[in-house]
Amino acid sequence: MNEKLHIVEHSYKITRIDRERANGHKAACIWFTGLSGSGKSTLACLVEQQLFDAGVKTYTLDGDNIRNGLNKGLTFTEADRAENLRRTGEVAKLICDSGAVLLATFITPFERERRFLRELLGEMFIEVFVDTPIEVCEQRDVKGLYKKARNGEISNFTGITSPFEYPISPEIHIRTTSHTLEQSVNLILANVLPKIKLAN
């Protein structure tokens, strides 16, 4: 029988609000969701560069990078994918607690997971749905993943053998077939910048 753990969180004197004031902006988590190959990472990279150049403290968490380190041991079963996002959500919360603006690029296929993240991060959570038709994603298929999934070499692949639940009410809806890359970046910045501006 495992001994019951007695965990008491430590309270620190310096708060997120203190760090936000020091940084000159509020914290936020810009969460990019969409199919593999939809353009999440490309968009996040361009948005982060604009924010960074404007003096905003930023950091990016990428799905593939996280799975190469922190979540290396997790598979792509539904349970492990949920755990992947749970852990990432907790890391995102820590980064936001530092007063930074976090950009996260994860497929995040299920509404229940996006709801969990929204509840965990509260008003800091900004959902960006990168809406790219699966046909376009397959045409790109830089990693060759769709082809492998259709050949049965990859199981639980979102859009092929595992569902993608379209976001119900994302803060930002990027339609890549009608928005240019520049328009998409500007749309995101127009939404994010007012939210991270400190009150005078």
Order of alpha helices (4+ residues) and beta strands (2+ residues): alpha-beta-alpha-beta-alpha-alpha-beta-alpha-beta-alpha-alpha-beta-alpha
